[in-house]
């Protein structure tokens, strides 16, 4: 054996144990698997906090379960959760649970997802507006709620799958059809922003016909498409060189949304989030209202803007004050503009039809210059001059605290509102304190404040330790 051969053998003896050790350290993204109809997660007990957080996010694991695992409280896992420990080693355990008949294995097992996806990626926080940027006009078309995706070329591919936020990033549900010069599929698609990728013979790729992508790193980027729900249209002005639409939805940027000539008009299809939007057209630098839209309101500076609404109408109502000469409503939905939303006088008070997207809003009425909270709305936030009425539009959760009928004030606060100690204020009804809220999907920690005393939710067994060596209640919104 030569000296060179001995050196190579020694190097291999040093490398192999290191390689074996590296294989023993799992990544959270590869922790899930299936075995005999059961879902199995293998956990490396040396994972740091970031890796533990990734594990929880990827597999929708309860904080209590994960904390018990990494505190090595294995009896608690077996006795108090739906999971059972099936294998235990020095730095690794495997837990398993039976699959519910309604659970989709493709949705549960996330190792097939493109990098950076999670169980909540199917829900997207919709922007206030969006337009597409296609390099191939055939890459995506949308009409009557049907979106058609077309991938040009790749005629020799064996299989092409469309995967995205609209189908929980499934790797099998949407196979595309070979048209001879590309691949196509048409699906029902709600208006709004959608993320997607193509899987060509097992390889994930963004859409080469779509310039619009998002993501932190190149290999984690997704294609972005908008299914439109509104078209801005300006008739005439055939001699104009440039026509732009600008509004509250894009912070009145005057060069961004350029309209295109379409026969005898200028047009721009867009997605607009639910709500009420002010806008104007800019024709060769001259600002004009929409001549085809009769809905205009003052901007508080002596000008009028056109308005468009997307979604269901709600009514702000103020009973009484029939002697007032002018009443406005203002809130965080219109940047607290005190002279924009003038209310209409009725026989018993004042009203204003308005459209807001699902969410939490603060507002006040302005009666002949005096700012007041809504006397018919018991829910509020803040104190003193900074106390505002609180409105939940299309609430998807109701906080409830039973009893405490002698309390003077009960507030719910948490990660959803920055642990604000002056809101959200609850009301007492049917022997419990309640507050309807709208929360976007995700995980939240919270507590109640009963006359200044912080307490956890006695009706919720999901809890976590906090930095004050106490506990917070935990809520999941799906």
N, C-alpha and C positions, 0 to 999 in steps of 0.2 A: 504494500500500500504506500503510495507516494505521500509526501508531505502535503501536497495540495489537496489530495483526497481526504486526508485526516482533518484538515482545516474545514472542508466542506461538511464532513460528517458532524464535527463539533458544532458548526453553525446550525445544522439542522436540529441537533439535539437541544440547542438553546431556543430555536424558533418554534418547534412543535408545541412545547408546553405553553408558550405565550399564545399561540394560535388557539389551542384548546381552551385556555382561560378566556380568550376573547369570545369564543363561541358560547361559553357559559353565560356571558352577560347578554341577556336579551334586551331588545328594544321594546318599549311599550307598544309601538305600532305593530309588532309581530306577536303580541301576547295571546291573541285569540285563536281558537281552533274549534273544530267539531269532532266529537267522538261518540259513536253509538247513540246518536240522537240527542246528545247533551252538548251544551256550550261550555267550553273549558277556557279558563284564563290562567296562564302561567306567569307568576309574578317574581321578579328579582327583588329580594328584600334590601338590596343595596342601592336601589334607585333613589335619587335625590328628590327634593320637593317638586322641581319642575317636571321630572319624569312621572312622579305620582299624579300631578295635575293633568298631564297628558293622558295617563291611564284613565282617570275619571272622565275626562272629556270624550275620549274615543269610544268608551264602552258604557257610558251613562251610569257609572258606578256611584253608589251613595257615598258621601263623605265619611259617614260613620263606619261603613264597611272598610274603606281604604285605610282610615286611621287605625282601626282595630288590627288590620293585617300588618301594618308597618310598626305597630306597637307589639306585635307578636301575641296578641290576645286571641289565639286561635279557638279557644272554647267559646268565646263570644260570637265569633263568625259562625260556628256550627249551630249554636243554640238560638241565635237571635236574628239571623238573616236567612234569605232563601238560598244562599250558597252553602256548599259543603266542601271541606278540604279533602282532596283525594290523594294528594302526594305532598310530602314535606321533606325537604332537605335542609342543609345548613343555611343556605342563603336564597332558597327558592321554595315556593309552594305553588300548587295548582289548585284552583277552586272550580267548582262546576255547579251548574243548575240545569234542571229540566227545561226544555224549550216549550213555551206556551204554544198551543195550536194556532194562535193568531199571529205569532211572531214570524217575520220574514228573515230566514237565515242570511240572505244577501245583505239585508239592512244591518243585522247584528254584527256579522263578521266584516270588519272594516279594513282588513289587510289588503283587499282588492282595490281600495280607493286610491285615487291619485294623491300624491303627497300634499299634506296640508288640509285635507278634508276631515270633517267631523260629523257627528250625528245631527248637529244643529245647522249644518251647512245648507240643508234643504230650505230653511227659512232665511230670507235675505232682508236685511233692513233696507227698504226701498228708498232710493234717493228721491229728491224732490222732482227731478226730471231726468230724461236720458234720451240720447239719439244714437243711432248706429253709425259705424264707420266701416263699410264693407269695401274691400278691394275687388270682390266679385259680386255683382248685383244679384246673382242667383244663389249665393251662399245662404241667404235667409229671406223668406217672404212671410208675411203675416196678414191674414184676412179672415174676418168673421170668427175669431177665436182659434184659428188653426195656424200653427207655425210650421213651415216646411224648411227643413235643413238639407242642404246639398253640398256634398264634398266632391269637387271636381277631380277627375283622374283616379288613380289607384285601381284601374280596371282589373289588374292581375291579383288583387288582394282576395283572400279566401273569405274573409268576414270583416265587416265594419259595424261597430256598435256605437250608438249615440248614448252618452252618459252625462248627467248633469244634476243641478240642484232641483230640477223639476221631477226627477225620479229617484231621489236619494242616492244618486251616483251608482245606480245599479249597473252591473257589468253584463247583464244578459236580457233585460226587459225590452230594449229598443234596438233590435237588429235592423240595419238599413238594407235597402234594395239596390242591387246593381242595375243601373240604367244603360250600361254600355259605355258611357263617357263619364261616369261618376257614380256616386251613391246618394240615395235620397230617402227621407222619411218625413211624414207629416203627422203631427200630434196636436192634441188640444193643449193650449197654452194660455194661462191667464196673463192679462196685461201686466207689464212690469219688467224688472231686471232679472235675467237668468244667467247662470254660469254653466258652462258645458265644455266637454272635450270629446274627441273621437277616439275609439280604440280600434286601430287597424292591425288585424292579426295579432292581437294581444299587446300592441304598443300604444300607449297613451300619447295623444298629440293635440295641440291647439288647432283651431280652424285656420288654414292658410288663406282662406278667402275673407277673413275678418281681422281687421287691424286692431280691434278693441280687446285688450286683455287686462287682467289684474292679477296681482300676486307679488310676494316679497322677493322671490328668487326665480330665475328664468325657468328652472325645471318644475317649479310649483305654480306656474301661471295658468290661468284658465281663460278661455274665450268668454266674452261678455256680449249678450244680445239683449235688446229691448223689444218687447212686444208692445206696439203702440196702442194708445187709446184716445188720441186727439190729434187733429190736424189744424194747425194755424193756416189761415187762408186770407189773402188780401187781393180783392178783385182790382183789375186794371193796372195802372202805373206801368204800362208796357215800355215806356221810355226810361224807366229808372235803371240805373247801373247797379245798384246794390240795395237789397231790402233785408232787414234783420228784424227778428222778434226778440224782445228783452222783457223781463218781468221779475216779480218777486221770487220766483222759483230759481232763477240763476243770478240773483243779486244784481239785476239790471245791467249785466255785462253787455256792452253795446256792439261787440265785434264777434261774439261767440256763435250765435245761432243764425247763420245766414240761410235765407230762404231761396228756393229754386223756382225758376220760371216753369209754369205748367199751363200751356195754352194761353188763356186770357187772364191768368192770375199768378200770384206768387204763393207757394205752399211750403210747409215744413211739417212732416209727421213727427210726433214726439210721444214719449211716455210722460205723463204727469201723475204724480202721486195724488192720492185722494186728498181733497181739501179745496180751498179757495185761493186762486192765484190772480194777482194783478199783472197786467201786461200792456205793452204798446208796440207798435211797429215803428221802425226807423227807416224811412225812405230817403236814400241819399243824404243821410245825417239829419233829416227832419223827422221829429217825433210826432206820431199821429195815433189817435185811438182807432179801434177797429170799427169801421163804418157799418159793418153788418151786425154788430153786437150792441144791443140797447142797454146792457148792464154796465153802468159806469159809477164810480164813487170818487170822492175827493181824496187827495193824497195828504191833506193837512197843510199843504204849502200853496194852495190856490190853484192847483191843477186837477184834472180828472184823469183817471186810469180806467181802461177796460178790465172786466173781471170775467174769469171762467171758473166754473166749479166742477169737480169730479167727485162723485160719490153721493151718498144719501144726505138729505137736508135735515138739520136739527133747528130748533127754534130757541133763541135767547128770549126770555120773557121777563118783564118786570111789572108786577101788579101795583096798581096805584100810581101816585105821582101824576095824576091827570092834569094838574095845574102847571106842570113843567112845560117850558117852551121847547126844549130840545134835550134829547137823551141819546147818548152814545154808549156802545160797549167797546172795551179795549182789553187786550190780553196778550199773553206771550205768543199767540198765533198771528198777531199782526204788529209785532214789535211795540205794543202798547201805544199805538198811534191814537191820540185822543180825538181826532177829528175825521176819521175815515168811515167808521161803521155807524151811521146814523140809524136809529131805531124808528119804526113806524108807530104812530099813536093809534091806539085802539080804544074801544068803549071802556075797558077796565084797566088800561095801562099802556105798555109798550111792548113791541116784539120786533125780532129781526131773524129772518131765515138765513142760515149760514151752513156751509159744509166744512167739516173738519175730518181729517184722517183719524183712525183709531189711535188713542193716546191719552195722556194726562195733560190738562191745560189749566192755567190760572187766568182769572179775569176779574173785571170790575165794571160797574156801570158808572157813567158820568152824567149826573142830573144837573143841568144848568151850571156846569162847571164843578160840581161837588162829586168827588169820587166815593162810591159806596160799594160794599160787598152785596151779593145777591141775598136779599132777606128770605127767599124761599129755598135756598140751598144751604143745608146744615154743614156741608163739608168745606173745610178751609185749610189754608196753610199760611204760616207766618204769624206775626203779632203786631199790635199797634197799627201804625200807619202802613206797615208792610204786610198786613193781613189781607189775603186775596181769597176769593171763592175758588174752589177746586172742582174740576169737571173731568169725569172719566167718560170718554167716547168709546162705545162698543167695548165695555169692560169684559175681561176674560178671566178675572179672579176676584174673589171677595174675601178680604181679611175679616175674621170674626173672632171675638174674644167673649166667651160666655161669662155671665155674672158681673161682678164689680159694679152693681147697680148704684152704689153710693159714691162712685168716683165722680169727680168734677170734670176731669179731662182725660181722655185716652188717645194716645197718638201711636201710629204704627210707623216705624222707620227702619231703614236697612240699606243694603247696597244699591237698591234701585233708586234711591233719592239722596245718596251721599250721607246717610245717617243723619239727616236733618232733624234736629230736636224740636222744631216747631211745626212739623207736618210729617205725615198726613193726619189730620184730625178726624177721629171716628165719631159716629153717632150711636146713641143707645136706642135699640128697637128690638122687641120680642125677647127681652131678657139677655141681650148680647150687644156688644159694641161691634159695629160693622163699618166697612168701607169698601165699596167696589172700586177696582183699579184695572187699568190696562197695562200689562207688562209684556215686552217682547220676549220670545222664547229664550230660555237660559236658566241659569242657577242663581238664586239669590239667598242671602242671609238677612235675617230681620229679627226685631224684637218689638214688644209693646212698651210704652211708657205710660204707666197708670199714676196720675197725680205725682209725676216726678220719679217714680220707681220703675226701673227697668226690669222687665220679666220676659221669659221665653213663652212661646205659645204652648199652653198646656194640652192642646188638642193635636199637636204635631210631634210625633216621635222622632222625626229627622232633625238631628242637631249636630253641631260641630263645636269644637273648642275655639275660643278666641284669644287674642293677645293679652287679655286681662285675666287669664286663667278662669274664665267663666265659659258660658255656652251661648250660642246663637241658634235660633231656629233656622231651618233650611227649607227652601221652596224651589221646586222645579216647575217651569212653565214650558210646555211643549207646543 
